[in-house]
Structure formats: C-alpha cells, structure tokens
Amino acid sequence: MPRERTRTVFLCQTCGHESPKWMGFCPSCGDQSPLVEGPRGSRSTRQGWLATISESPRELSQVFPNEQERTPLAFGELNRVLGGGVVPGSLVLMAGEPGVGKSTLLLQTAGYVASTGSKVLYVSGEESAHQIKLRSDRLGFSGQGIYLLSETDVDEVVQHLEHSRPALAIVDSVQTLYTQDIPSGQGSVAQVRECALRLMRWAKARAVPLFIAGHVTKDGTLAGPRVLEHMVDVVLHLEGETLSAYRILRGDKNRFGSTNEVGIFQMGGKGLEEVLDPSSVLLSQHRNEAIGSANVPILEGSRPLLVEIQALTSPSILAVPRRIANGIDYNRLLMLTAVLSRRVGLNLSNQDIIVNVVGGLRIREPATDVAVALAIASSLRNAPLSPGMVGLGEVGLSGELRTVPQLQRRLNEASRLGFRRCLLPSATGEDAGGVEGIELIFSPTLSDALQQCLPGRKVSQTSDPLDEFVEERV
C-alpha cells in the first residue's frame, strides 16, 4: 500500500498567504520576507467538545442580538478601551513587549472577575502555577475562584475549557500553543493560526469571553500571521518604556466599539493602577517659561488630554542635519520644518531638530502642528513662550493655520489646568465659543503666531539662531 504523503505549502509570515511553490516575497501583501515551508492546514479529528449544529440561512430581520450585556472589568480605563466592557463570546488579543505588564493586567482582570463569584480559567504556557501564585500574592489577592492550567496542547486546553465552563478564560500566550495535527513547531505561522481558530470556535459557541496574550516583534508589530488579527474581535496593545512607570493601552481593532480610546495606567508595587486624571500627571513636572516647550490640548477618543511637547535645536556637525521625532509622525516633523524654513524664514538647514512628547504618548492628529512649530521656534530663538499659553491648530503648506474639531472640550481642559491664553487659527471664528478664564488669540498664519507667542528677546551669545524673525515674503 502506498504511503500517504504529507502535502506542504509555503506560507507568508505576515498575512498567512499560502503558495504551492517557494517565493522570495509575498504576492498577496507585498511583504519582502521570503515564504516559509509548512504543512497544509488540516481539520482536527478531536472535536467532540463542540456539537455539530447545522443551521439554515436566516433573514437578518429575524436574527435577534444576544440579550447578555457587556461585563465590566476591573479598571475603568480597560472598560473605556473595550467600549464599556467585554462582550460575551468575544476573542480579545492583548499584545505588548516583554515585561510591559500584559500578564499582570490579565491576572488582575481575572482576580476582579473571580471576586464577583464567577469562575476564571487561566491557561499559561510560559509560567508554572507557583510563579503565577507568587504574582497574585504580590498583587494582593488570594486567587480564590481562579483555576490555573499549565498546558500547551490546544486540544487539551479546549477540553478543560469545555469541562469547567468558566465565565472568563485567559490564555498566555498563543505563541506557546500547538496542535498535534500540524507537525510544525510552536510559534510557527500554521500553529498560531490553527490554535487561534480552535479557541475562537469554542468561545463563539459557548459565549465566553476569551483573552489571549500575544508577543510582538522587534519593530513593535504583533508576532505571527496577519490573519491572527483578522480572526479576533479586539486587538489591544499595551505600550510603555521599560524605565517609565506609565503604561498606555490602545485599541488597534474593536468590532464592538471605537479604536480611538486609550487607557493610561501606572505600574506600582501592587500591579497596574489606572490614572484617573492623566493631564495633571503628564504636566506634573512642567515649569513655566521653559525654553523649547509648548502645551497643546489633544483628543484621545472622547477624552481631552493636555500634553507637553518639547523641542531642541542644536548646530549640526553633519552634512545632512538630523531630525528625530518621538511621539509624533516623522514625516509631519519634516513638513513643519520645511514650512518654518520656507514660509516663516527660520534658518533650520544647519540645525539638528529633536521633538519629544512628554510621557511617552504617541500623537496622531494634526492639531499639534502649531505646538510643535512653537516649540522648535522657542528652542531656536532661545526664548520661552508667553507664560500660561497653549497652541492649537493645523499648519498648511503655505503657512496658514487651519481649525480643528471639538474646540470647546479642548479649551475647557486647558482652562481647568490653569492655562489662561490659547492661540487659535483665525478661521475658527465663533466655533471656539467663550470659556471662562481663558483669553483667545487668533492668528491667520504661522508667522503671525510666532510673533504673538514669542516676545522679542535677545538671543544668548552661545546660540547660533537668527537674531530676528524674518517676515513672510510677499
């Protein structure tokens, strides 16, 4: 009898595309990484845990939503990012760098759900039960109601999930799971995809929320095939510097809510603690009349935040000056530098420019353009901005200032924190409204904004910037 041959395919490690032959790039997503060899996906022969139910097509008007509401979790910040709580049967993927606090946040979530009298199953393929117990003791809860399972076989994990029927399930991490139906190693494209698929089938069939921890690559992207992100319902990223106590939780994908919300935590001796007033924390070390510093009220989802943007200009010894952007888009910094040079007249061709957002935040909206430009000009001029000043607006290529949405909420946040002056584009008009205790200053162009916010001061002898601002050319 001829032996059955195992058919193999070549897989893309980014999107999971299958090809019958090897290629040096992926024809589907265009990734330049070569395809890797792996077995063709197979169907598990051990699916007795899931009863096969054949359903006929139903009209959409006859489909009624699940009556179960969202389940609130331990932190209001986590509930904010999830859209108000976790949805029954949802598959949530939490990614982050090693040591950022993924396991701590998941264990604290498990402890809160267990404290309400519900059962939680915590599956760990990386740590033993004793190690998890040591962490729970440090976090300050006994662990009653939390059942630990150290297992990496996904079929065994599903069997235990079906037997225990928990109210919440946590798997840490998906890269450690494997199935015997696929001969490739743990963490491979085929293994990660198949294991996540089997966990998703169980969670959807039993309407149990399931949290999965995931690894990230060196460049900060989620490890594993891109199909993993398409498969889950929610993708969360926990970010933070190693030496910083603050952690930021972002939602990159959410089928049940907005992806614009962020949650801010602080790592302490008893785990993660939510930061209820992030604006005050981010400005806690801010001092007035700091050179190269500007403040701007931004919006992260529905929450207004007041952040500080710092800039430093220094004479460059290189033929091509460096541009470093931490927290803002690098291309945005290049555009603002070109506008400052061409439309305002600042000589930045021989200056290294470093821009940093205090607190480790990453800002994506263009409302910070004016603040970045003010910070660069303040550093180049070696003079602080007017005290109690915030800047807000988008900068166009011709040097004009453009208005931004939801000005009222931004101004209220600036006024609450003690700022008394706000620079706005002239096109804002009546949209700004009146905010008690804050003076509105309108400017049509970036050149006019710099003249109003930077009072005429003599540049120190140690600096190389221009002595005076150059007026815009007519």
Secondary structure, DSSP 8 states (H G I E B T S, - for coil): -------EEEE-TTT--EESS--SS-TTT---S--EEEE-----S--TTS---------GGG----S---B--S-HHHHHHHTSSB-TT-EEEEEE-TTSSHHHHHHHHHHHHHHTT--EEEEESSS-HHHHHHHHHHHT---TTEEEE---BHHHHHHHHHHH--SEEEEE-GGG-B-TTS-S-TTSHHHHHHHHHHHHHHHHHHT--EEEEE-B-TTS-BSS-THHHHHSSEEEEEE--TT-SEEEEEEEEETTS-SS-EEEEEEETTEEEE-S-HHHHHTTT--TT-TTEEEEEEEETTEEEEEEEEEEEEE--SSS--EEEESS-HHHHHHHHHHIIIII----TTEEEEEEETTS----SGGGHHHHHHHHHHHHHT----TTEEE--EE-TTSBEE--S-HHHHHHHHHHTT--EEEEEGGGGGGS---TT-EEEEESBHHHHHHHHS------TT--S-SS------
